[in-house]
């Protein structure tokens, strides 16, 4: 809907104009949201073309439309200024009148430069809230990390994570609003992570977001966490051109997408066992390097020789055309190397010896080779106009350097390090796009631990219920 008051004219989604008289003009979203009186919106688009059907040009895009029912609108562009003619026919008579107004119908996202979206993220072990403006400007981005809570266990403990979210969610959202200098009534919509993630953690964020949406009467959308990572690049890079490739590499996910256009995702490959970030954490735990494993392995690998450790890792050969990943074999190879060479775990407060550092360098080298091999092949097959590298592992300096050294024939977009890990700004950005399409999920949606975003299946990439490996 279009927001009232001083922020009137914010474009959130598709609108349709229904006219019975000039004083009863209303602009109503397809979802049936509240109407606003005429005169409170600015020009956001126009329709031209044959009034009795055919094609309509709306903000530069062509759409098919049928003749307007009696009592609704026929719109054409005026030559003098940003005005339109709306010809109305009374439902009770055949009399028609022309009105020159400053508001018209439009379809699609036209302008969201003033829209404020509150994002809430609680899928795993970070409680986060953010306010973004216009889909690309971060007004605030607050993250409460739980690393200290989970570090003694070498990984995330789901029940502890849920309790931490309960303690942190209210103060984190309050701080995000304060840093953005806005209040809940000024927010145009709320976006919250719906999945995938830990079900208890997701419930905390969704329940809190629904409470805000209900009391403040704001539209709310559930956002896929992986889609959030894709949108993490919008703040610091030029607009994404489609088709685009997106490689999402994190502690819970390693997935390669082809994005045909905004909102249309096809999976080219995904991990069949461990995610890359998960392999980092498990190897770090095995070697006594602490949690999380990604940053410490990234730091130590720079000091090692990836060829010094006799670590052999061969990419699995799978009988499918998918560009899938597998990291469990590499993790097992590290474990076998440690046992065969009787390598002891590094004690707390001690630095690893050169043998361990070389092993770490070899491990990281194989992970990066695996990721690059799939990305390189996908780029050659699908000729993307943009490549997106996002997720926690995308912060890895060696991975970024190797990707930068490649010639994919398209620019590579990264988020800044703060935006590679879980955060609410990326959730707000993905939610902004959904709100712009007029979506409002209401209060009925529920969390999903295994939520997926793929909505397009490319020929040759169909998936069966089981995967087989060649030997």
Secondary structure, DSSP 8 states (H G I E B T S, - for coil): ----GGGTT---S-EEEE-SSGGG-EEEETT----EETTSS-------S-TTEEEEEETTEEEEEE---TTB--EEE-SSSS-EEEEEE-TTSS-EEEEEES---B-S----TT-EEEEEE-SSSEEEEEEEETTTEEEEEEEEE-HHHHGGGTS--HHHHHHHHHHHHHHHHHHHHHHHT--GGG--EEEEEEESS-HHHHHHHHHHHHHHHHHHT-EEEEEEHHHHHHHTTTTTS----SSEEEEEE-SS-EEEEEEEETTEEEEEEEBSS--HHHHHHHHHHHTT--SSHHHHHHHHHTTS-TTTS--------BSSSS--B--HHHHHHHHHHHHHTT-----TT----HHHHHHHHHHHHHHHHHHHHHHHHHHHHH--SEEEEESGGGG-HHHHHHHHHS--SSEEEE--HHHHSS-HHHHHHHHHHHHHTT---TTT----TT-----B--TT----SS--B--
